[in-house]
Amino acid sequence: MTKAKKSKDQIQEMPGHLFRRLHQIAVAKFALETDAHKITPVQWAILQATHDNPGLDQSTLARQIALDTSTIAGVIDRLEARGVIERRASPNDRRVRILFLTPDGEDLLLSVTPTVEKMQKWLLAPLSKSEQLHFIQSMQKLISRE
């Protein structure tokens, strides 16, 4: 076996490489399936989290969906310019901005979520139901050790 062949085989067993590949596949599939809605996975996560927690502040939202505060601010800027999210000053602290979906944001979320859910099932379809559960639990375990 040549050294180049061995390296190629080794990379296929490296979790970091496999995570990156799976992420590439997930993002590409998301873009393909949601193209008509012009929404990214991060934007969808922000809309869903804001829908689930109206009045959430940006910093808490950033922690919930695992984004840094500077990145989330830019994404929220774009969502606000699109008219799907609204920032308001907090009644408790005028320096804090709290988030709400606009009616257009609720409509967008309602229309795109079935596609997102279908895509999530597609990602796990090669696995049996018990493998799917184990895979999700394993990913949660890896993520929660932060």
PyMOL commands that set and color helices and strands:
alter all, ss='L'
color gray80, all
select helices_A, chain A and resi 3-11+15-37+41-52+58-64+69-82+103-124+129-144
alter helices_A, ss='H'
color red, helices_A
select strands_A, chain A and resi 56-57+85-89+97-101
alter strands_A, ss='S'
color yellow, strands_A
deselect
rebuild
show_as cartoon
